[in-house]
Amino acid sequence: MDGEDERYVLIKGRRWRATDPAIPEDVGAVLRKALMAARRDVGTLKRAGEDTAPARARVQLAKVALGERGTPWWEQSLDERRKRWEEGVRALAPER
C-alpha cells in the first residue's frame, strides 16, 4: 500500500483512519489494549447508568495516540508521531 491507500481502512463499507504504521508493534499492542479496556469501561458504565466521560476520554487518548484521531499522522514528522504515541503510552499505561 502507498499514498492514500494506507491512510484509511474500510470496515463494513465505512472509511476509517488507519493506525499509524510507524508505531512499533509492542507500543501498538499496549495502546490497543488500553483502547479495548476503555471501550469495555464505557459499556460497563453505560449499563450501570454512570458517567461514561472518564472512559470516553481514555478512548479518545488511545485513538489519538494510535493516530486514528487528531492531526493525521501523514501530516506529522516522525518525531511528532513518536511524541504522540509516547505521550499516549505514558497517559494510558504509566506502569510500562
C-alpha positions in Angstrom: 0.0 0.0 0.0 1.1 3.5 -0.6 -0.2 7.0 -0.6 -3.8 7.4 0.4 -4.4 3.6 0.4 -2.5 3.1 3.7 -4.2 6.1 5.3 -7.6 4.5 5.6 -9.3 1.2 6.2 -12.8 0.1 5.1 -15.0 -1.6 7.6 -18.5 -2.5 6.6 -18.3 0.0 3.7 -17.2 2.9 6.0 -13.8 4.5 5.7 -11.9 4.9 9.0 -8.5 6.4 9.5 -5.8 3.7 9.8 -3.5 3.3 12.7 -0.1 5.0 12.3 2.1 2.3 10.6 5.3 3.8 12.2 4.1 2.7 15.7 6.3 -0.1 17.0 4.4 -3.4 17.4 4.9 -3.6 21.2 3.8 0.0 21.6 0.8 -0.5 19.4 -0.2 -3.6 21.4 -0.1 -1.5 24.7 -2.2 1.2 23.1 -4.7 -1.2 21.6 -5.1 -3.0 25.0 -5.7 0.4 26.7 -8.3 1.2 23.9 -10.2 -2.0 24.4 -10.2 -1.7 28.2 -11.5 1.9 27.9 -14.2 0.7 25.4 -15.3 -2.0 27.8 -15.4 0.5 30.6 -17.7 2.8 28.5 -20.1 -0.1 28.1 -20.0 -1.1 31.8 -20.5 2.4 33.0 -23.3 3.0 30.5 -25.2 -0.2 31.5 -24.8 0.9 35.2 -26.2 4.3 34.4 -23.0 6.0 35.5 -21.0 8.8 33.9 -19.1 7.5 30.9 -17.0 10.7 30.3 -13.8 9.4 32.0 -13.8 6.2 30.0 -14.6 8.1 26.8 -11.7 10.4 27.5 -9.4 7.3 27.7 -10.8 6.1 24.3 -10.0 9.5 22.8 -6.5 9.4 24.2 -5.8 5.9 22.8 -7.3 6.8 19.4 -5.1 9.9 19.2 -2.0 8.0 20.3 -2.7 5.4 17.6 -3.0 8.2 15.0 -6.7 7.4 14.4 -7.9 10.8 15.6 -6.3 14.3 15.9 -3.8 15.6 13.4 -3.4 13.0 10.6 -0.2 11.0 11.1 0.8 11.6 7.4 0.9 15.3 8.1 3.3 14.9 11.1 7.0 14.4 11.1 8.3 11.1 12.5 9.4 12.9 15.7 5.9 14.4 16.1 4.4 11.0 15.6 6.8 9.4 18.1 6.0 12.1 20.7 2.2 11.5 20.1 2.4 7.7 20.8 4.9 8.0 23.7 2.6 10.6 25.4 -0.3 8.2 24.9 1.5 5.3 26.5 2.5 7.5 29.5 -1.1 8.6 29.9 -2.7 5.2 29.4 -0.2 2.7 30.7 2.0 4.7 33.2 3.4 1.5 34.7 5.0 0.5 31.4 
